């Protein structure tokens, strides 16, 4: 499927907001930090965020969308600042009762967080789409930016390890990322259709830039790219595609990115990440600690910006967002005369 096969009529976000727009692809915590900075740097209603759904799963009978929820909670100012996920000032009465009953408690769900999953599950069972539910939740949370799932169809990340295959949350939370990873696959991605607004905005004359947030390339961004037609649509879009490195000083800031890269035999470096995105990437922002890697990335015909990219508080999130937007304004599209298949980290 090519991007031309996915053309849709202008009846959604673009037609309602005929303004220049920024599109961001995001996972959970790391992506949400940059998204929050962007909402403090630009008009938030001009920002559309495509969220990863590869982490979604059914637990205790409830449909849980961890990355969409992290984005919603962060942009609404309701997230737990210490954990980076869940709601602030949360209570855990239901989890405590589950312990007493011998129920499954390896995936912690706060009492107020449960309300999100209960309502989402109810509405899905009545035929509402995940995107419609997410839009309604965002409205109720007072979020002006548009948050959409990569697809309304099911896409599930399966982590292949030396101990067998694990659904994402069983690997990530239940087993604390301990099994050795030998591969990843995205169940359902080959049949899933991208959210119509996702493709529409990539074709929009009002779009100014596409941003790849500093989320895990394999667990958070890849499930989005795996949805049919998405990678091709990014290759064909007319605006700069900019990625922010999730690697600082040859390590990941948070999460198992570095561990997975090592286990897959890939170098833990900003170069490797840029190389992974190189079939659609125009610009790459890496940390000052990794400045020596800039020249190698430039050899890929990718523009490079070196900056302090560690986001510790709202001030640093906003500062990075400003850097990203300024870089996107000055980054030119390149000639993607590259082999579109067989590209991988470390190649």
Rosetta blueprint (number, residue, H / E / L):
1 X L
2 X L
3 X H
4 X H
5 X H
6 X H
7 X L
8 X L
9 X L
10 X L
11 X L
12 X L
13 X H
14 X H
15 X H
16 X H
17 X L
18 X L
19 X L
20 X L
21 X E
22 X E
23 X E
24 X E
25 X E
26 X E
27 X L
28 X L
29 X H
30 X H
31 X H
32 X H
33 X H
34 X H
35 X H
36 X H
37 X H
38 X H
39 X H
40 X L
41 X L
42 X L
43 X L
44 X H
45 X H
46 X H
47 X E
48 X E
49 X E
50 X E
51 X E
52 X L
53 X L
54 X L
55 X L
56 X L
57 X E
58 X E
59 X E
60 X L
61 X L
62 X E
63 X E
64 X E
65 X L
66 X H
67 X H
68 X H
69 X H
70 X H
71 X H
72 X H
73 X H
74 X H
75 X H
76 X L
77 X L
78 X L
79 X E
80 X L
81 X L
82 X L
83 X L
84 X L
85 X L
86 X L
87 X E
88 X L
89 X L
90 X L
91 X L
92 X L
93 X H
94 X H
95 X H
96 X H
97 X H
98 X H
99 X H
100 X H
101 X H
102 X L
103 X L
104 X L
105 X L
106 X L
107 X L
108 X L
109 X L
110 X L
111 X H
112 X H
113 X H
114 X H
115 X H
116 X H
117 X H
118 X H
119 X H
120 X H
121 X H
122 X H
123 X H
124 X H
125 X H
126 X L
127 X L
128 X L
129 X L
130 X H
131 X H
132 X H
133 X H
134 X H
135 X H
136 X H
137 X H
138 X H
139 X H
140 X H
141 X H
142 X L
143 X L
144 X L
145 X L
146 X E
147 X E
148 X E
149 X E
150 X L
151 X E
152 X L
153 X L
154 X L
155 X L
156 X E
157 X E
158 X E
159 X E
160 X E
161 X E
162 X L
163 X L
164 X E
165 X E
166 X E
167 X E
168 X H
169 X H
170 X H
171 X H
172 X H
173 X H
174 X H
175 X L
176 X L
177 X L
178 X L
179 X L
180 X L
181 X E
182 X E
183 X E
184 X E
185 X E
186 X E
187 X E
188 X L
189 X L
190 X L
191 X L
192 X L
193 X E
194 X E
195 X L
196 X H
197 X H
198 X H
199 X H
200 X H
201 X H
202 X H
203 X L
204 X L
205 X L
206 X L
207 X E
208 X E
209 X E
210 X E
211 X E
212 X E
213 X L
214 X L
215 X L
216 X L
217 X H
218 X H
219 X H
220 X H
221 X H
222 X H
223 X H
224 X H
225 X H
226 X L
227 X L
228 X E
229 X L
230 X H
231 X H
232 X H
233 X H
234 X H
235 X H
236 X H
237 X L
238 X L
239 X L
240 X E
241 X E
242 X E
243 X E
244 X E
245 X L
246 X L
247 X E
248 X L
249 X L
250 X L
251 X L
252 X E
253 X L
254 X L
255 X L
256 X L
257 X H
258 X H
259 X H
260 X H
261 X H
262 X H
263 X H
264 X L
265 X L
266 X L
267 X L
268 X L
269 X L
270 X H
271 X H
272 X H
273 X H
274 X H
275 X H
276 X H
277 X L
278 X L
279 X L
280 X L
281 X L
282 X L
283 X E
284 X E
285 X E
286 X E
287 X E
288 X H
289 X H
290 X H
291 X H
292 X H
293 X H
294 X H
295 X H
296 X H
297 X H
298 X H
299 X L
300 X L
301 X L
302 X L
303 X E
304 X E
305 X E
306 X E
307 X E
308 X L
309 X L
310 X L
311 X L
312 X L
313 X L
314 X H
315 X H
316 X H
317 X H
318 X H
319 X H
320 X H
321 X H
322 X H
323 X H
324 X H
325 X H
326 X H
327 X H
328 X H
329 X H
330 X H
331 X L
332 X L
333 X L
334 X L
335 X L
336 X L
337 X L
338 X L
339 X L
340 X L
341 X L
342 X L
343 X L
344 X L
345 X L
346 X L
347 X L
